[in-house]
Amino acid sequence: MTTTRFAPSPTGYIHIGNLRTALMNYMIARKAGGTFILRLDDTDPERSKQEYADAIQEDLEWLGLTWDRVERQSDRLDRYMAAADSLRDKGRFYEGFETPVELDLKRKKQLNMGKPPVYDRAALALSEDEKAALRAERSPHWRFKLDQERINWTDGVLGDISIDAASVSDPVLIRGDGQVLYTLASVVDDTDMGVTHVVRGSDHVTNTATQIQIMAALGHGHPEFAHHSLLTGPQGEALSKRLGTLALRDLRAAGVEPMALLSLMARLGSSQPVEMHLSLDELIDGFDISNFGSAPTKFDADDLKPLTARALAAMPFDKMADDIAALGVPGDIAPQFWEVVKGNIATRGEMADWWSLMRDGASATVAEEDAAFITEAFGLLPEPPYGPDAWATWTSAVKEATGRKGRGLFMPLRHAVTGRSHGPEMAELMPLLQTKPQA
Ligand code: GLU
């Protein structure tokens, strides 16, 4: 059965880059009728916070990306230790004693000599006595001993990949302080949980090579891998530093609609056009990871604005009923309110502006040359409630009384009633006015 997972570390809020990963894994699972796991990679007890774990779930729920179950790596430490024992038994796990500072120095020396900064395996040359002496001083970290051969796989996005394990450092799987690192935990989880497809960012390609070997050393095959390109800003600039400001919760607070965000991110970087889709099911139907390219993908948060306006214009009333009720719009006019407003808002928050003008009237500044006209026109306006013909009846009366017509008639009236020069059809808006407009 197709099983995928989204595996964020609860060390911060999830952002637009994480969303791409989450969405692709979600769509693969849903399209196949499989299982989508939310896995919290929380083996770092200092940086992982419950508050972030909650926030991740809240953000995914906002988007409707439902998961079948949650797994926490901190609940599975015994499984990782068992895998570590097995690797040790197989001669594929060894202790290193270098401090981070020593390792850093080694890397710098290699780089100075024009060599790739690959761990030199000095720890493998230590005698038992030397190791015993070092153990008395410090606790070792543990590395997986790579087989120095080429590691090959066919990537769902990148195609055939071949990485020479000799060009990669033996990965540290357990730190000196005993903390299990992501690589080991991820390998064990993906195997134990029967994960069939792993989609993640192309910054994980080297990890994948080592993970394939670790899985093999533990006696397992590996899932299908696909590495999507990383996002850049609109000019191709690195987005990594700005991702903090592109957290999903900030986009939500800015009024971005879930379907606008999903419609963009489910297609951006693929050969398919970005179109407004009204449901996740539509996005899932048309999704195929092989349509995605390996080139960095430009992301422009401004693209979310027109999509959000379109998502709102297409939104059925029942999905907005709660928000509309919360504004205080009476239930009997709420559906009509939505019909009139939905094509005239950039965010759902802007509904409040329309409601306040309907309820209380607008504060419009009337141009000097229109002042007498508006006073006369408003004198011809009866008290609400207004019917569907109110606008036609009123404007004909004003036309007759003042001789104005066309734009010179309609625009000043629209402006005086709404305080704006654009908006819904006045004939549709008038019946929603709760108070008589005041000049
Ligand atoms: N916690 C890892 C990350 O967020 C997961 C990577 C993976 O999907 O394996 O980068």
Residues whose N, C-alpha, C, O or C-beta is under 5 A from the ligand:
A	BS01	LIG	A7 P8 S9 D41 S186 V199 R200
